Amino acid sequence: MDLGRKLVLSFVAEELPDHYETIADFFRRKGAYGLYKDFLDHRALLEKWYGYESRMTEAALRAWCKENDIEVT
């Protein structure tokens, strides 16, 4: 589903637009998720990220199921 970097940058565009380039730069090197999570933790946004990630992952899974004629119960 390729949600990784794309999902992070979507969240950042909504919640931290002034830091978009900084965080995008994290993902050009090793250890990106650790840097990203530390960045969010220092701004008390880690829980908000986890909620966003969960909602968006569920939405992507539901869309995939629909595309593949799989009924979600």
mmCIF file of the N, C-alpha and C atoms, coordinates in Angstrom:
data_MODEL
# 
_entry.id   MODEL 
# 
loop_
_atom_site.group_PDB 
_atom_site.id 
_atom_site.type_symbol 
_atom_site.label_atom_id 
_atom_site.label_alt_id 
_atom_site.label_comp_id 
_atom_site.label_asym_id 
_atom_site.label_entity_id 
_atom_site.label_seq_id 
_atom_site.pdbx_PDB_ins_code 
_atom_site.Cartn_x 
_atom_site.Cartn_y 
_atom_site.Cartn_z 
_atom_site.occupancy 
_atom_site.B_iso_or_equiv 
_atom_site.pdbx_formal_charge 
_atom_site.auth_seq_id 
_atom_site.auth_comp_id 
_atom_site.auth_asym_id 
_atom_site.auth_atom_id 
_atom_site.pdbx_PDB_model_num 
ATOM 1   N N  . MET A 1 1  ? 0.815   -1.202 0.000  1.00 0.00 ? 1  MET A N  1 
ATOM 2   C CA . MET A 1 1  ? 0.000   0.000  0.000  1.00 0.00 ? 1  MET A CA 1 
ATOM 3   C C  . MET A 1 1  ? 0.851   1.255  0.000  1.00 0.00 ? 1  MET A C  1 
ATOM 4   N N  . ASP A 1 2  ? 2.108   1.085  0.324  1.00 0.00 ? 2  ASP A N  1 
ATOM 5   C CA . ASP A 1 2  ? 3.061   2.185  0.229  1.00 0.00 ? 2  ASP A CA 1 
ATOM 6   C C  . ASP A 1 2  ? 2.607   3.434  0.977  1.00 0.00 ? 2  ASP A C  1 
ATOM 7   N N  . LEU A 1 3  ? 2.288   3.265  2.258  1.00 0.00 ? 3  LEU A N  1 
ATOM 8   C CA . LEU A 1 3  ? 1.796   4.392  3.044  1.00 0.00 ? 3  LEU A CA 1 
ATOM 9   C C  . LEU A 1 3  ? 2.909   5.166  3.744  1.00 0.00 ? 3  LEU A C  1 
ATOM 10  N N  . GLY A 1 4  ? 4.044   4.573  3.956  1.00 0.00 ? 4  GLY A N  1 
ATOM 11  C CA . GLY A 1 4  ? 5.143   5.137  4.731  1.00 0.00 ? 4  GLY A CA 1 
ATOM 12  C C  . GLY A 1 4  ? 5.399   6.630  4.602  1.00 0.00 ? 4  GLY A C  1 
ATOM 13  N N  . ARG A 1 5  ? 6.337   6.973  3.760  1.00 0.00 ? 5  ARG A N  1 
ATOM 14  C CA . ARG A 1 5  ? 6.773   8.366  3.586  1.00 0.00 ? 5  ARG A CA 1 
ATOM 15  C C  . ARG A 1 5  ? 5.621   9.255  3.141  1.00 0.00 ? 5  ARG A C  1 
ATOM 16  N N  . LYS A 1 6  ? 4.826   8.751  2.229  1.00 0.00 ? 6  LYS A N  1 
ATOM 17  C CA . LYS A 1 6  ? 3.694   9.513  1.701  1.00 0.00 ? 6  LYS A CA 1 
ATOM 18  C C  . LYS A 1 6  ? 2.718   9.903  2.814  1.00 0.00 ? 6  LYS A C  1 
ATOM 19  N N  . LEU A 1 7  ? 2.445   8.967  3.713  1.00 0.00 ? 7  LEU A N  1 
ATOM 20  C CA . LEU A 1 7  ? 1.543   9.218  4.825  1.00 0.00 ? 7  LEU A CA 1 
ATOM 21  C C  . LEU A 1 7  ? 2.139   10.241 5.794  1.00 0.00 ? 7  LEU A C  1 
ATOM 22  N N  . VAL A 1 8  ? 3.414   10.087 6.089  1.00 0.00 ? 8  VAL A N  1 
ATOM 23  C CA . VAL A 1 8  ? 4.106   11.038 6.973  1.00 0.00 ? 8  VAL A CA 1 
ATOM 24  C C  . VAL A 1 8  ? 4.010   12.445 6.399  1.00 0.00 ? 8  VAL A C  1 
ATOM 25  N N  . LEU A 1 9  ? 4.332   12.590 5.127  1.00 0.00 ? 9  LEU A N  1 
ATOM 26  C CA . LEU A 1 9  ? 4.341   13.919 4.522  1.00 0.00 ? 9  LEU A CA 1 
ATOM 27  C C  . LEU A 1 9  ? 2.941   14.517 4.410  1.00 0.00 ? 9  LEU A C  1 
ATOM 28  N N  . SER A 1 10 ? 1.953   13.678 4.277  1.00 0.00 ? 10 SER A N  1 
ATOM 29  C CA . SER A 1 10 ? 0.566   14.158 4.285  1.00 0.00 ? 10 SER A CA 1 
ATOM 30  C C  . SER A 1 10 ? 0.215   14.731 5.665  1.00 0.00 ? 10 SER A C  1 
ATOM 31  N N  . PHE A 1 11 ? 0.592   14.008 6.708  1.00 0.00 ? 11 PHE A N  1 
ATOM 32  C CA . PHE A 1 11 ? 0.357   14.475 8.077  1.00 0.00 ? 11 PHE A CA 1 
ATOM 33  C C  . PHE A 1 11 ? 1.103   15.790 8.338  1.00 0.00 ? 11 PHE A C  1 
ATOM 34  N N  . VAL A 1 12 ? 2.342   15.823 7.928  1.00 0.00 ? 12 VAL A N  1 
ATOM 35  C CA . VAL A 1 12 ? 3.163   17.017 8.145  1.00 0.00 ? 12 VAL A CA 1 
ATOM 36  C C  . VAL A 1 12 ? 2.587   18.216 7.396  1.00 0.00 ? 12 VAL A C  1 
ATOM 37  N N  . ALA A 1 13 ? 2.120   18.003 6.189  1.00 0.00 ? 13 ALA A N  1 
ATOM 38  C CA . ALA A 1 13 ? 1.523   19.104 5.410  1.00 0.00 ? 13 ALA A CA 1 
ATOM 39  C C  . ALA A 1 13 ? 0.315   19.691 6.141  1.00 0.00 ? 13 ALA A C  1 
ATOM 40  N N  . GLU A 1 14 ? -0.441  18.847 6.814  1.00 0.00 ? 14 GLU A N  1 
ATOM 41  C CA . GLU A 1 14 ? -1.623  19.314 7.548  1.00 0.00 ? 14 GLU A CA 1 
ATOM 42  C C  . GLU A 1 14 ? -1.277  19.935 8.897  1.00 0.00 ? 14 GLU A C  1 
ATOM 43  N N  . GLU A 1 15 ? -0.396  19.284 9.629  1.00 0.00 ? 15 GLU A N  1 
ATOM 44  C CA . GLU A 1 15 ? -0.137  19.670 11.022 1.00 0.00 ? 15 GLU A CA 1 
ATOM 45  C C  . GLU A 1 15 ? 1.093   20.544 11.245 1.00 0.00 ? 15 GLU A C  1 
ATOM 46  N N  . LEU A 1 16 ? 2.096   20.400 10.394 1.00 0.00 ? 16 LEU A N  1 
ATOM 47  C CA . LEU A 1 16 ? 3.366   21.115 10.591 1.00 0.00 ? 16 LEU A CA 1 
ATOM 48  C C  . LEU A 1 16 ? 3.900   21.683 9.273  1.00 0.00 ? 16 LEU A C  1 
ATOM 49  N N  . PRO A 1 17 ? 3.093   22.418 8.547  1.00 0.00 ? 17 PRO A N  1 
ATOM 50  C CA . PRO A 1 17 ? 3.537   22.866 7.221  1.00 0.00 ? 17 PRO A CA 1 
ATOM 51  C C  . PRO A 1 17 ? 4.843   23.662 7.232  1.00 0.00 ? 17 PRO A C  1 
ATOM 52  N N  . ASP A 1 18 ? 5.119   24.370 8.312  1.00 0.00 ? 18 ASP A N  1 
ATOM 53  C CA . ASP A 1 18 ? 6.368   25.143 8.385  1.00 0.00 ? 18 ASP A CA 1 
ATOM 54  C C  . ASP A 1 18 ? 7.603   24.248 8.505  1.00 0.00 ? 18 ASP A C  1 
ATOM 55  N N  . HIS A 1 19 ? 7.406   22.980 8.838  1.00 0.00 ? 19 HIS A N  1 
ATOM 56  C CA . HIS A 1 19 ? 8.522   22.046 9.026  1.00 0.00 ? 19 HIS A CA 1 
ATOM 57  C C  . HIS A 1 19 ? 8.567   20.974 7.938  1.00 0.00 ? 19 HIS A C  1 
ATOM 58  N N  . TYR A 1 20 ? 7.793   21.167 6.881  1.00 0.00 ? 20 TYR A N  1 
ATOM 59  C CA . TYR A 1 20 ? 7.693   20.159 5.828  1.00 0.00 ? 20 TYR A CA 1 
ATOM 60  C C  . TYR A 1 20 ? 9.065   19.789 5.251  1.00 0.00 ? 20 TYR A C  1 
ATOM 61  N N  . GLU A 1 21 ? 9.844   20.757 4.871  1.00 0.00 ? 21 GLU A N  1 
ATOM 62  C CA . GLU A 1 21 ? 11.149  20.481 4.256  1.00 0.00 ? 21 GLU A CA 1 
ATOM 63  C C  . GLU A 1 21 ? 12.101  19.790 5.222  1.00 0.00 ? 21 GLU A C  1 
ATOM 64  N N  . THR A 1 22 ? 12.062  20.179 6.483  1.00 0.00 ? 22 THR A N  1 
ATOM 65  C CA . THR A 1 22 ? 12.915  19.540 7.499  1.00 0.00 ? 22 THR A CA 1 
ATOM 66  C C  . THR A 1 22 ? 12.596  18.056 7.602  1.00 0.00 ? 22 THR A C  1 
ATOM 67  N N  . ILE A 1 23 ? 11.311  17.748 7.685  1.00 0.00 ? 23 ILE A N  1 
ATOM 68  C CA . ILE A 1 23 ? 10.910  16.349 7.837  1.00 0.00 ? 23 ILE A CA 1 
ATOM 69  C C  . ILE A 1 23 ? 11.115  15.576 6.544  1.00 0.00 ? 23 ILE A C  1 
ATOM 70  N N  . ALA A 1 24 ? 10.852  16.193 5.412  1.00 0.00 ? 24 ALA A N  1 
ATOM 71  C CA . ALA A 1 24 ? 11.119  15.531 4.127  1.00 0.00 ? 24 ALA A CA 1 
ATOM 72  C C  . ALA A 1 24 ? 12.596  15.164 4.036  1.00 0.00 ? 24 ALA A C  1 
ATOM 73  N N  . ASP A 1 25 ? 13.455  16.022 4.557  1.00 0.00 ? 25 ASP A N  1 
ATOM 74  C CA . ASP A 1 25 ? 14.898  15.761 4.562  1.00 0.00 ? 25 ASP A CA 1 
ATOM 75  C C  . ASP A 1 25 ? 15.239  14.545 5.433  1.00 0.00 ? 25 ASP A C  1 
ATOM 76  N N  . PHE A 1 26 ? 14.505  14.332 6.529  1.00 0.00 ? 26 PHE A N  1 
ATOM 77  C CA . PHE A 1 26 ? 14.721  13.145 7.358  1.00 0.00 ? 26 PHE A CA 1 
ATOM 78  C C  . PHE A 1 26 ? 14.651  11.880 6.511  1.00 0.00 ? 26 PHE A C  1 
ATOM 79  N N  . PHE A 1 27 ? 13.723  11.857 5.571  1.00 0.00 ? 27 PHE A N  1 
ATOM 80  C CA . PHE A 1 27 ? 13.463  10.659 4.781  1.00 0.00 ? 27 PHE A CA 1 
ATOM 81  C C  . PHE A 1 27 ? 14.410  10.496 3.602  1.00 0.00 ? 27 PHE A C  1 
ATOM 82  N N  . ARG A 1 28 ? 15.439  11.288 3.574  1.00 0.00 ? 28 ARG A N  1 
ATOM 83  C CA . ARG A 1 28 ? 16.489  11.136 2.568  1.00 0.00 ? 28 ARG A CA 1 
ATOM 84  C C  . ARG A 1 28 ? 17.703  10.428 3.153  1.00 0.00 ? 28 ARG A C  1 
ATOM 85  N N  . ARG A 1 29 ? 17.567  9.984  4.422  1.00 0.00 ? 29 ARG A N  1 
ATOM 86  C CA . ARG A 1 29 ? 18.686  9.306  5.073  1.00 0.00 ? 29 ARG A CA 1 
ATOM 87  C C  . ARG A 1 29 ? 18.196  8.199  6.000  1.00 0.00 ? 29 ARG A C  1 
ATOM 88  N N  . LYS A 1 30 ? 19.130  7.455  6.481  1.00 0.00 ? 30 LYS A N  1 
ATOM 89  C CA . LYS A 1 30 ? 18.844  6.332  7.362  1.00 0.00 ? 30 LYS A CA 1 
ATOM 90  C C  . LYS A 1 30 ? 18.327  6.827  8.718  1.00 0.00 ? 30 LYS A C  1 
ATOM 91  N N  . GLY A 1 31 ? 17.400  6.073  9.299  1.00 0.00 ? 31 GLY A N  1 
ATOM 92  C CA . GLY A 1 31 ? 16.875  6.405  10.621 1.00 0.00 ? 31 GLY A CA 1 
ATOM 93  C C  . GLY A 1 31 ? 15.777  7.445  10.602 1.00 0.00 ? 31 GLY A C  1 
ATOM 94  N N  . ALA A 1 32 ? 15.116  7.581  9.468  1.00 0.00 ? 32 ALA A N  1 
ATOM 95  C CA . ALA A 1 32 ? 14.115  8.636  9.288  1.00 0.00 ? 32 ALA A CA 1 
ATOM 96  C C  . ALA A 1 32 ? 12.979  8.562  10.297 1.00 0.00 ? 32 ALA A C  1 
ATOM 97  N N  . TYR A 1 33 ? 12.425  7.366  10.510 1.00 0.00 ? 33 TYR A N  1 
ATOM 98  C CA . TYR A 1 33 ? 11.272  7.261  11.405 1.00 0.00 ? 33 TYR A CA 1 
ATOM 99  C C  . TYR A 1 33 ? 11.637  7.615  12.844 1.00 0.00 ? 33 TYR A C  1 
ATOM 100 N N  . GLY A 1 34 ? 12.822  7.242  13.261 1.00 0.00 ? 34 GLY A N  1 
ATOM 101 C CA . GLY A 1 34 ? 13.271  7.609  14.605 1.00 0.00 ? 34 GLY A CA 1 
ATOM 102 C C  . GLY A 1 34 ? 13.383  9.119  14.761 1.00 0.00 ? 34 GLY A C  1 
ATOM 103 N N  . LEU A 1 35 ? 13.969  9.762  13.779 1.00 0.00 ? 35 LEU A N  1 
ATOM 104 C CA . LEU A 1 35 ? 14.089  11.224 13.804 1.00 0.00 ? 35 LEU A CA 1 
ATOM 105 C C  . LEU A 1 35 ? 12.712  11.884 13.794 1.00 0.00 ? 35 LEU A C  1 
ATOM 106 N N  . TYR A 1 36 ? 11.847  11.356 12.944 1.00 0.00 ? 36 TYR A N  1 
ATOM 107 C CA . TYR A 1 36 ? 10.491  11.894 12.819 1.00 0.00 ? 36 TYR A CA 1 
ATOM 108 C C  . TYR A 1 36 ? 9.723   11.764 14.137 1.00 0.00 ? 36 TYR A C  1 
ATOM 109 N N  . LYS A 1 37 ? 9.772   10.596 14.734 1.00 0.00 ? 37 LYS A N  1 
ATOM 110 C CA . LYS A 1 37 ? 9.043   10.379 15.988 1.00 0.00 ? 37 LYS A CA 1 
ATOM 111 C C  . LYS A 1 37 ? 9.613   11.215 17.126 1.00 0.00 ? 37 LYS A C  1 
ATOM 112 N N  . ASP A 1 38 ? 10.916  11.382 17.170 1.00 0.00 ? 38 ASP A N  1 
ATOM 113 C CA . ASP A 1 38 ? 11.517  12.271 18.174 1.00 0.00 ? 38 ASP A CA 1 
ATOM 114 C C  . ASP A 1 38 ? 11.048  13.706 17.959 1.00 0.00 ? 38 ASP A C  1 
ATOM 115 N N  . PHE A 1 39 ? 11.015  14.128 16.711 1.00 0.00 ? 39 PHE A N  1 
ATOM 116 C CA . PHE A 1 39 ? 10.558  15.470 16.360 1.00 0.00 ? 39 PHE A CA 1 
ATOM 117 C C  . PHE A 1 39 ? 9.131   15.686 16.864 1.00 0.00 ? 39 PHE A C  1 
ATOM 118 N N  . LEU A 1 40 ? 8.253   14.712 16.594 1.00 0.00 ? 40 LEU A N  1 
ATOM 119 C CA . LEU A 1 40 ? 6.858   14.815 17.044 1.00 0.00 ? 40 LEU A CA 1 
ATOM 120 C C  . LEU A 1 40 ? 6.743   14.759 18.565 1.00 0.00 ? 40 LEU A C  1 
ATOM 121 N N  . ASP A 1 41 ? 7.515   13.880 19.179 1.00 0.00 ? 41 ASP A N  1 
ATOM 122 C CA . ASP A 1 41 ? 7.465   13.731 20.634 1.00 0.00 ? 41 ASP A CA 1 
ATOM 123 C C  . ASP A 1 41 ? 7.835   15.046 21.327 1.00 0.00 ? 41 ASP A C  1 
ATOM 124 N N  . HIS A 1 42 ? 8.816   15.736 20.819 1.00 0.00 ? 42 HIS A N  1 
ATOM 125 C CA . HIS A 1 42 ? 9.244   17.016 21.416 1.00 0.00 ? 42 HIS A CA 1 
ATOM 126 C C  . HIS A 1 42 ? 8.191   18.116 21.236 1.00 0.00 ? 42 HIS A C  1 
ATOM 127 N N  . ARG A 1 43 ? 7.249   17.897 20.356 1.00 0.00 ? 43 ARG A N  1 
ATOM 128 C CA . ARG A 1 43 ? 6.175   18.874 20.121 1.00 0.00 ? 43 ARG A CA 1 
ATOM 129 C C  . ARG A 1 43 ? 4.816   18.358 20.594 1.00 0.00 ? 43 ARG A C  1 
ATOM 130 N N  . ALA A 1 44 ? 4.847   17.277 21.366 1.00 0.00 ? 44 ALA A N  1 
ATOM 131 C CA . ALA A 1 44 ? 3.634   16.660 21.919 1.00 0.00 ? 44 ALA A CA 1 
ATOM 132 C C  . ALA A 1 44 ? 2.618   16.314 20.826 1.00 0.00 ? 44 ALA A C  1 
ATOM 133 N N  . LEU A 1 45 ? 3.115   15.814 19.693 1.00 0.00 ? 45 LEU A N  1 
ATOM 134 C CA . LEU A 1 45 ? 2.245   15.450 18.577 1.00 0.00 ? 45 LEU A CA 1 
ATOM 135 C C  . LEU A 1 45 ? 2.298   13.965 18.237 1.00 0.00 ? 45 LEU A C  1 
ATOM 136 N N  . LEU A 1 46 ? 2.997   13.193 19.032 1.00 0.00 ? 46 LEU A N  1 
ATOM 137 C CA . LEU A 1 46 ? 3.165   11.784 18.724 1.00 0.00 ? 46 LEU A CA 1 
ATOM 138 C C  . LEU A 1 46 ? 1.837   11.033 18.769 1.00 0.00 ? 46 LEU A C  1 
ATOM 139 N N  . GLU A 1 47 ? 1.020   11.270 19.763 1.00 0.00 ? 47 GLU A N  1 
ATOM 140 C CA . GLU A 1 47 ? -0.274  10.597 19.850 1.00 0.00 ? 47 GLU A CA 1 
ATOM 141 C C  . GLU A 1 47 ? -1.193  11.010 18.700 1.00 0.00 ? 47 GLU A C  1 
ATOM 142 N N  . LYS A 1 48 ? -1.121  12.265 18.315 1.00 0.00 ? 48 LYS A N  1 
ATOM 143 C CA . LYS A 1 48 ? -1.922  12.737 17.185 1.00 0.00 ? 48 LYS A CA 1 
ATOM 144 C C  . LYS A 1 48 ? -1.490  12.013 15.909 1.00 0.00 ? 48 LYS A C  1 
ATOM 145 N N  . TRP A 1 49 ? -0.180  11.821 15.739 1.00 0.00 ? 49 TRP A N  1 
ATOM 146 C CA . TRP A 1 49 ? 0.341   11.085 14.598 1.00 0.00 ? 49 TRP A CA 1 
ATOM 147 C C  . TRP A 1 49 ? -0.182  9.653  14.603 1.00 0.00 ? 49 TRP A C  1 
ATOM 148 N N  . TYR A 1 50 ? -0.114  8.986  15.752 1.00 0.00 ? 50 TYR A N  1 
ATOM 149 C CA . TYR A 1 50 ? -0.565  7.593  15.822 1.00 0.00 ? 50 TYR A CA 1 
ATOM 150 C C  . TYR A 1 50 ? -2.048  7.478  15.457 1.00 0.00 ? 50 TYR A C  1 
ATOM 151 N N  . GLY A 1 51 ? -2.857  8.406  15.892 1.00 0.00 ? 51 GLY A N  1 
ATOM 152 C CA . GLY A 1 51 ? -4.270  8.404  15.531 1.00 0.00 ? 51 GLY A CA 1 
ATOM 153 C C  . GLY A 1 51 ? -4.463  8.596  14.032 1.00 0.00 ? 51 GLY A C  1 
ATOM 154 N N  . TYR A 1 52 ? -3.748  9.537  13.468 1.00 0.00 ? 52 TYR A N  1 
ATOM 155 C CA . TYR A 1 52 ? -3.821  9.812  12.031 1.00 0.00 ? 52 TYR A CA 1 
ATOM 156 C C  . TYR A 1 52 ? -3.369  8.585  11.234 1.00 0.00 ? 52 TYR A C  1 
ATOM 157 N N  . GLU A 1 53 ? -2.239  8.022  11.628 1.00 0.00 ? 53 GLU A N  1 
ATOM 158 C CA . GLU A 1 53 ? -1.700  6.849  10.950 1.00 0.00 ? 53 GLU A CA 1 
ATOM 159 C C  . GLU A 1 53 ? -2.709  5.698  10.983 1.00 0.00 ? 53 GLU A C  1 
ATOM 160 N N  . SER A 1 54 ? -3.322  5.498  12.117 1.00 0.00 ? 54 SER A N  1 
ATOM 161 C CA . SER A 1 54 ? -4.303  4.427  12.263 1.00 0.00 ? 54 SER A CA 1 
ATOM 162 C C  . SER A 1 54 ? -5.521  4.650  11.361 1.00 0.00 ? 54 SER A C  1 
ATOM 163 N N  . ARG A 1 55 ? -6.060  5.854  11.380 1.00 0.00 ? 55 ARG A N  1 
ATOM 164 C CA . ARG A 1 55 ? -7.233  6.169  10.548 1.00 0.00 ? 55 ARG A CA 1 
ATOM 165 C C  . ARG A 1 55 ? -6.931  6.019  9.059  1.00 0.00 ? 55 ARG A C  1 
ATOM 166 N N  . MET A 1 56 ? -5.809  6.516  8.644  1.00 0.00 ? 56 MET A N  1 
ATOM 167 C CA . MET A 1 56 ? -5.455  6.477  7.230  1.00 0.00 ? 56 MET A CA 1 
ATOM 168 C C  . MET A 1 56 ? -5.121  5.052  6.770  1.00 0.00 ? 56 MET A C  1 
ATOM 169 N N  . THR A 1 57 ? -4.499  4.278  7.627  1.00 0.00 ? 57 THR A N  1 
ATOM 170 C CA . THR A 1 57 ? -4.208  2.882  7.300  1.00 0.00 ? 57 THR A CA 1 
ATOM 171 C C  . THR A 1 57 ? -5.503  2.098  7.148  1.00 0.00 ? 57 THR A C  1 
ATOM 172 N N  . GLU A 1 58 ? -6.433  2.317  8.073  1.00 0.00 ? 58 GLU A N  1 
ATOM 173 C CA . GLU A 1 58 ? -7.727  1.640  7.975  1.00 0.00 ? 58 GLU A CA 1 
ATOM 174 C C  . GLU A 1 58 ? -8.450  2.034  6.690  1.00 0.00 ? 58 GLU A C  1 
ATOM 175 N N  . ALA A 1 59 ? -8.425  3.301  6.360  1.00 0.00 ? 59 ALA A N  1 
ATOM 176 C CA . ALA A 1 59 ? -9.090  3.764  5.137  1.00 0.00 ? 59 ALA A CA 1 
ATOM 177 C C  . ALA A 1 59 ? -8.461  3.114  3.902  1.00 0.00 ? 59 ALA A C  1 
ATOM 178 N N  . ALA A 1 60 ? -7.139  3.026  3.881  1.00 0.00 ? 60 ALA A N  1 
ATOM 179 C CA . ALA A 1 60 ? -6.450  2.405  2.744  1.00 0.00 ? 60 ALA A CA 1 
ATOM 180 C C  . ALA A 1 60 ? -6.784  0.914  2.656  1.00 0.00 ? 60 ALA A C  1 
ATOM 181 N N  . LEU A 1 61 ? -6.841  0.245  3.787  1.00 0.00 ? 61 LEU A N  1 
ATOM 182 C CA . LEU A 1 61 ? -7.193  -1.174 3.789  1.00 0.00 ? 61 LEU A CA 1 
ATOM 183 C C  . LEU A 1 61 ? -8.625  -1.403 3.322  1.00 0.00 ? 61 LEU A C  1 
ATOM 184 N N  . ARG A 1 62 ? -9.531  -0.553 3.769  1.00 0.00 ? 62 ARG A N  1 
ATOM 185 C CA . ARG A 1 62 ? -10.925 -0.675 3.332  1.00 0.00 ? 62 ARG A CA 1 
ATOM 186 C C  . ARG A 1 62 ? -11.055 -0.426 1.825  1.00 0.00 ? 62 ARG A C  1 
ATOM 187 N N  . ALA A 1 63 ? -10.329 0.549  1.330  1.00 0.00 ? 63 ALA A N  1 
ATOM 188 C CA . ALA A 1 63 ? -10.359 0.837  -0.111 1.00 0.00 ? 63 ALA A CA 1 
ATOM 189 C C  . ALA A 1 63 ? -9.801  -0.345 -0.900 1.00 0.00 ? 63 ALA A C  1 
ATOM 190 N N  . TRP A 1 64 ? -8.718  -0.943 -0.408 1.00 0.00 ? 64 TRP A N  1 
ATOM 191 C CA . TRP A 1 64 ? -8.128  -2.096 -1.072 1.00 0.00 ? 64 TRP A CA 1 
ATOM 192 C C  . TRP A 1 64 ? -9.111  -3.262 -1.086 1.00 0.00 ? 64 TRP A C  1 
ATOM 193 N N  . CYS A 1 65 ? -9.762  -3.491 0.036  1.00 0.00 ? 65 CYS A N  1 
ATOM 194 C CA . CYS A 1 65 ? -10.756 -4.569 0.114  1.00 0.00 ? 65 CYS A CA 1 
ATOM 195 C C  . CYS A 1 65 ? -11.890 -4.336 -0.887 1.00 0.00 ? 65 CYS A C  1 
ATOM 196 N N  . LYS A 1 66 ? -12.356 -3.113 -0.963 1.00 0.00 ? 66 LYS A N  1 
ATOM 197 C CA . LYS A 1 66 ? -13.433 -2.787 -1.897 1.00 0.00 ? 66 LYS A CA 1 
ATOM 198 C C  . LYS A 1 66 ? -12.999 -3.042 -3.336 1.00 0.00 ? 66 LYS A C  1 
ATOM 199 N N  . GLU A 1 67 ? -11.801 -2.595 -3.682 1.00 0.00 ? 67 GLU A N  1 
ATOM 200 C CA . GLU A 1 67 ? -11.264 -2.798 -5.037 1.00 0.00 ? 67 GLU A CA 1 
ATOM 201 C C  . GLU A 1 67 ? -11.121 -4.272 -5.385 1.00 0.00 ? 67 GLU A C  1 
ATOM 202 N N  . ASN A 1 68 ? -10.912 -5.109 -4.372 1.00 0.00 ? 68 ASN A N  1 
ATOM 203 C CA . ASN A 1 68 ? -10.688 -6.529 -4.588 1.00 0.00 ? 68 ASN A CA 1 
ATOM 204 C C  . ASN A 1 68 ? -11.898 -7.383 -4.212 1.00 0.00 ? 68 ASN A C  1 
ATOM 205 N N  . ASP A 1 69 ? -13.051 -6.726 -4.104 1.00 0.00 ? 69 ASP A N  1 
ATOM 206 C CA . ASP A 1 69 ? -14.313 -7.410 -3.797 1.00 0.00 ? 69 ASP A CA 1 
ATOM 207 C C  . ASP A 1 69 ? -14.233 -8.281 -2.551 1.00 0.00 ? 69 ASP A C  1 
ATOM 208 N N  . ILE A 1 70 ? -13.625 -7.727 -1.518 1.00 0.00 ? 70 ILE A N  1 
ATOM 209 C CA . ILE A 1 70 ? -13.529 -8.413 -0.229 1.00 0.00 ? 70 ILE A CA 1 
ATOM 210 C C  . ILE A 1 70 ? -14.440 -7.672 0.738  1.00 0.00 ? 70 ILE A C  1 
ATOM 211 N N  . GLU A 1 71 ? -15.346 -8.409 1.339  1.00 0.00 ? 71 GLU A N  1 
ATOM 212 C CA . GLU A 1 71 ? -16.289 -7.805 2.273  1.00 0.00 ? 71 GLU A CA 1 
ATOM 213 C C  . GLU A 1 71 ? -15.633 -7.664 3.645  1.00 0.00 ? 71 GLU A C  1 
ATOM 214 N N  . VAL A 1 72 ? -15.709 -6.482 4.197  1.00 0.00 ? 72 VAL A N  1 
ATOM 215 C CA . VAL A 1 72 ? -15.163 -6.213 5.519  1.00 0.00 ? 72 VAL A CA 1 
ATOM 216 C C  . VAL A 1 72 ? -16.305 -6.344 6.523  1.00 0.00 ? 72 VAL A C  1 
ATOM 217 N N  . THR A 1 73 ? -16.085 -7.155 7.555  1.00 0.00 ? 73 THR A N  1 
ATOM 218 C CA . THR A 1 73 ? -17.127 -7.326 8.564  1.00 0.00 ? 73 THR A CA 1 
ATOM 219 C C  . THR A 1 73 ? -16.716 -6.738 9.877  1.00 0.00 ? 73 THR A C  1 
# 
